[in-house]
Amino acid sequence: MPDRYSNYKPSDLERDQYYYGLPTDPRLVARTSYEVPWEPKVAGTYTVAKHLSNVGRHEIVDKYDDSISRDIISSLNSNGTPWTCIDVVRIGETMTDADPMILWIGVSPGSTTPGDALRRVLFFLPGAKSWCSF
């Protein structure tokens, strides 16, 4: 049954460049902030590379380690999401606390569609809209 996520798909540019600069050259499948338009950040004629950094001191770290991670894994497993890794990280250009903190859910290439990924996260992880990316 089609829903509002069925036709969701990042543009080819967004899919290929959203994580530009990360070592494994990951491709974006979906992001819960899909309603916010995305354009690559450019300095002069160069695309600005993104970096992974740890979250640092933040209340989410203790909560994530205590219970949130178990709840997320249970939820993803119960709805058949083909996840390969889950982590709370900062991904941005500055490698400081100014970079956004996200819940990264890794999936094997081709194992899910953007619409299915978005639907699974938004339906099974209430509140994920503001902090989750595949």
Secondary structure as UniProt FT lines:
FT   TURN            4..7
FT   HELIX           12..17
FT   TURN            18..21
FT   TURN            23..24
FT   TURN            32..35
FT   STRAND          42..43
FT   TURN            44..45
FT   STRAND          46..47
FT   STRAND          51..53
FT   HELIX           59..63
FT   HELIX           64..68
FT   HELIX           69..78
FT   TURN            79..80
FT   STRAND          83..92
FT   TURN            97..98
FT   STRAND          101..107
FT   TURN            109..110
FT   HELIX           114..124
FT   TURN            126..127
FT   HELIX           128..130
FT   STRAND          132..133
//
